[in-house]
Amino acid sequence: MDLLKYLFLGLLQGITEPLPISSSGHIYIFKAMFNTTMFNDLTLEIFLNFASFIAIFIIFKDDIIRLLKGFFEYIKTKGKSAKEEFRYCMLVVIGTIPVGLLGLLVKDPMENLLSKNVFFVGIGFFITAIALLLVFNANGDKQDKDITYQDAIVVGLFQVISLLPGISRSGLTLVGCLLRGMDQKTSLRYSFMLYFPVSLATMLIGVKDFSLSTAEVSLFFYYLVGMAAAGVFTYLSYNWLTKIVEKGKLWRFSIYLFAVALFSLMFFI
């Protein structure tokens, strides 16, 4: 039974992390439903988040290596051939700054809010569902080279909204990108490029509070099982999301989110 529990938690993390349905919102709902301390295991949280991070990194590794090479090459030589890569990296930095600044201020208040009332998570699901409906027919033509610094600021502000409980980071950034006229492929790539610095910072904050002395050595095998499940299903889930976005069917997640929101509000009020 313990093995199945950790396998389930890894599967839950893996499926919900890339999708625009708020992985943290689902964790809070399950925590409230089952009143289990497993969701409060900082070691497990770090392992699962790291597995998702690695899976998405593998998907984008070629883009990341190309961008980082170009970024440092441009700083060193100011060569025109690397200017676009440098500019794209700056777009990621600018899009990350708003959530980075506000995240430090509201993280603890949000945790306290959630611990008292899951009602706010249901509201967050509703907001995400409505946001996804806004891009029902969105079909822009902007590509990577067409993204402006103004676009980055706007998408960054959309990412700030995802700090609220139950609101999906990937969902809101995708909506922001599509509303700014980016095509589906460009929107998906930029949204997940913004994921890396945010996810890395979140993990570092978690590691800061983590101590090996508090880890349950006896649970290490279960952590690895959950980690493996999270990594595999994050990879599969992202590939599924790619197909959904390319078909312009992002709004379909709204149906699921409306249902989960209604359940949350009815179950926990």
URGIQUI-V530662 format. One line per field, one symbol per residue. ss: DSSP state (h for helix, s for strand, l for the rest). burial: + if it has 24 or more other C-alpha atoms within 12 Angstrom, else -. A space follows every 10 residues. Layout:
ss: ???
burial: ???
This chain:
ss: lhhhhhhhhh hhhhhhhhll llhhhhhhhh hhhhllhhhh lhhhhhhhhh hhhhhhhhhh hhhhhhhhhh hhhhhhhllh hhhhhhhhhh hhhhhhhhhh hhhhhhhhhh hhhhhhllhh hhhhhhhhhh hhhlllllll lslhhhllhh hhhhhhhhhh hlllllllhh hhhhhhhhhl lslhhhhhhh hhhhhhhhhh hhhhhhhhll lhhhllhhhh hhhhhhhhhh hhhhhhhhhh hhhhhhllll lhhhhhhhhh hhhhhhhhl
burial: -----+++++ ++++++++++ ++++++++++ -+-----++- ++++++++++ +++++++-++ ---+--++-+ +--------- --++++++++ ++++++++++ --+------+ +--+---+++ ++++++++++ +++++--+++ --++-+++-- ++++++++++ ++++++++++ ++++++++++ ++++++++++ ++++++++++ +++------- ---------- -+++++++++ ++++++++-- ++--+--+++ ++++--++-+ +-++-----
